[in-house]
Amino acid sequence: MKKKPVLIIDGSLYLYRSYYAFPNLVNIEGHPYGAIYGTIKTIFNILKQYRESKKIIIIFDSSQKTFRNQLFKEYKKNRLSMPHSLYVQINPLLIELKKIGIKTLQMPGVEADDIIGSLAKKSELQGEYTLIVSYDKDMLQLVTNKINILHTKNRSIITPDAIKNKYGIKPIEFIDFLALMGDTSDNIPGIPGIGKKISLSLLKKFSNIKNIYNNIEKIQHLSLRSAKYISNQLKIYKKNAFLSYKLAKIKLDIATNIRLKEIELNTVCMKKFYSFFKKCNF
């Protein structure tokens, strides 16, 4: 089963990473192809590593706003808009992936994370072992015995035990962790003055935000540095904490209408890609 996982790839993550990794890669006509080059290279490396896997799907973000923007207008506000030279590479990539039979999915007004979470949960309920290919820390909340993460930066497999050993908390508690300390990349506010160390200490003691607030009067008596300050910050920014939790929590109930059988991959025919590679001057 471990050799034949359902592979769910965070396409947007690798698209952006590749764009900035190969900023000057253009073809002879001057058209940019760095993002395509890096993304395809990543996909092929994964396919090579998991040759026996027959189910693969690549998920991309929507350009439209989502329910999180309605909850919090400042959500992801600090992110720059997509560069035009990256935008023009997306459709050619999707077209070529479709040609060789790799399924992609992008849903209007839905973040890639929520699609990934929903598909992974569906796969788990059907008894499949799933690998989410990503290195986004948000994904850690999805980890179970049957849903692991393939961290392509260091080629490790992230399991519940790996998260427990590193952070001392359960994967599901990672939502609370992000909600307490905030997340600058997504502009999730969190609670000012409460960082990684304090957040983990509180969660090891109380497990989740709900329990923290149910025991709020006990916090100032804990053997934590600045315990009284922490207690006051929690009280002042209570709304922030629960808002941040909603922003950090990945949805698991997006109706994708994708059946696992639909993402089965036949042998990738490189001949179909050859003319495209020539066009790109790869």
N, C-alpha and C positions, 0 to 999 in steps of 0.2 A: 504494500500500500504506500509506503514511504517513497518508493521509486516512481510511483505513478500519481503524483498529486494533481489536483485541479490547480492550475496556475492562474492567479489573478494579478495582473501587472498594473501598477500605478503609472499609466502612460504619461500623464501630465508632468509628473515629477521628473521622469527621465528625459522628457522633451526639453524642459527648462534647463536641466543639468547639462544636457548635450549642447544646447544653444550657447551656453556660457563657456563650455569646455572647448568648443571649436568655433570661436566667433568669426574667424577669417576664412573659413572653408567655403569656397565658392567654386562653381564650375567655370568652364572656359568662357561662358557668356556673362559671367559675373553674378549669377543667381545664387543665393545662399542655400547651402545644404548641410551645414554643420549639425543642426538639430536632428535632421533625418539620419545622418550618418551615425551619430552617437546612439540614437534610440534603436536603430536597426541592429547595431553592433551589440547592444545590451540584450535585445530580444534573442538574437542568434546564440549568444553565449549561454543564455538560460535554456534554450532549446537543446543545445549541445550537452549541457549538464544534466538535463532531465529528458533524455532521448525517449524513454519509455512512456512519458506522460502524453496523453492524447487529448487532454482538455485544457485549452488556454484561451484567455480573453484579456484584452487590454482596455483599460478604462481611462477616459479623458474627461477633464472638467468642462463644464458649460461656461460660456461667457456671460450668461445671464445671472442676475442676482438671485439669491436663495432665501429660504425662510430665516436664515441666520442674519441676513441684512435687515430683515423686518424686525427681528428681535433687538438688534443692536446696530444702529446706523454706522458706527465706527468700525464694524467688523471688516478686517483686512484692508482698512482704509490706508494703511501705511505702505501698501504694496504698489509698485509702479505698474502702469498699464502695460499690456503685452507689446513688445517691440514689433513693428511692422515686418521686419526681416525674419521674425519668428513666426508670426501669424501666417505668412505666405507659404510656410513649409508644412502646415498642418494637413490641409486637404490632399496634397500629393502623397504624404505619408499614409493617410487613411486609405486612399485609393489603391496604393501598392500592397498594403497589408491585406486588403480585401481580395486582391488578385490571387495571392498565394494561399488564401483560405483561412487567415487568422482573423477571428472575430474581434471587432472593436465595439465599444459602446460609449455613447455620450448622450446625456439626457438634459433637455432644456430646463434650467432652473434647479438642477440637482448637482451637488458637489460630487466629485469622483469618490471621495471618502465614503459617502453614504451609499453609493452604488456598490463599492467594494465590500462594505460591511454587510449589506443585504445579500449579495451573492455568496459571500463566504458563509453566512448563517444558513442560507438555503442549502448549500453544499454540505454543511455539517449535518443538517437535519436529514439529509439523504444518505448519511453514513460515509461520505467521502472525506479524504484527507486533503486539506487545502493549504497551499502556500501563497501568501500574499507577498508579492515581490515589491519591496519598498524599503526605504530607510527613514520614513517619516515617523516621528515619535508618537503622533496621534494614533497610529495603527496598533500600538501596544495594547490598547484596551480591548482589541478584538481577539487576542490570543487565548486559545483554549487547547485542550489535548489534541483536537482535530483541526485546529486552525493555527498554523505557525507563520512566522514571517521569515522570508529569505532576505537578509540584510546584504545587499549587493556591494556595499562599501568594504565590508570585511569578510564577506562570504560566510557568515554565520547563520545558523537557524535559531530563531528566537522562540523559545517555548515558555510555558508558565513558570517552570523552575528557573529558567535563565532570568526572567524578570524578578522573581522572588529573591534570587541570589544577589542581583545587582541593586535593586531598590528596596527590598524588604516588604513589598506590598504585592497584592494580587493584581493580575492584569486589569480586571474590571475597576479597580480602585485608581487606575491611572487617569480616569475621567476626573475624579475628585482632586487628584494631584495637579492636573493642569488647571482646574478651576480655582484652586487655592493660590498657586504661584503665578497664574496667568501665562500667556504665550505671546511673546512679542511678534512672532512671525504671522500670526493670525489676528493680532491686536485684541486678544482676549484679556480683559482687564485684570482679573484675579483680585487679590487683596494686597494693597500697598504695604510694603514692609515684611511680607511673608514670602520667603524664597524657598528654594528646593529643600534645604536641610530642615527647616521648621515644618514645611508641608509634610514631609515624610515622617517626621516625629509625631505629628498630630494623627496621621493616618495609621501609623503602627499602633497607636494607643486607642483610636476610636473607629477605625475602618473606613468611615465615609463622612461627608459633610453633614449629613442629617444627624448622625450621632454626635458630631462635634458640637453642633448647635443645641442638641438635647442635653449636652453636658457642659455648656458654655461657662457656668460658674466654677467649674472644677479647674479650668485651664490656667487661671492665674495662680493656682497652688501647685502646678506641676513643676518638676525640677528642670525647667527650660530656662535658658537665658532670656531675660526680658519677658517673662511669662505674663506679667500684668499688661505690658504693652501689646503683646500678641492678643490677649483676651479683648482689649479695647478695640484693636483694629478689626477683629472678627465681628464685634458688635456693630461698629460704625459701618462696615462694608458688607453687611449681611446680604443685601440685595445683589451686590456685585458677585458674591460667592455663588448664589443660585442661578444668576444670569450666566455666569461663566461656565457653570456646569452644563446648562442647556446648549451653550455654544460649542463646548468641547465634546459633547456626547455624539458619537457617530450613530446615525439611524440604521436600524436593522430591518426595516419593514418597507423599503422602497419596492414598489411593484415593477419589476423590470421585464416581466413576461419572457425571460430568457430561460430556456430549459437546458440542463447540462449537456444533453445530447447535441444541442445546436452548436456547442463550442468545441466539439470533437475535431481534432486536426488530422488531416491526412498527411502524407509525406509532403514536405515543403518542396515545391518545384523551383529550383534556382533559375531554370531557363526563363521563367516568367519574370524574374527580377533582373535578368542580365541586361536587357535593353535599358531598363531604368538606371542601373548602375553606370552604364556607358554614358547616359545623358547627364548624370551627376558627376561624371569623371572620377568615380571611386576607383 
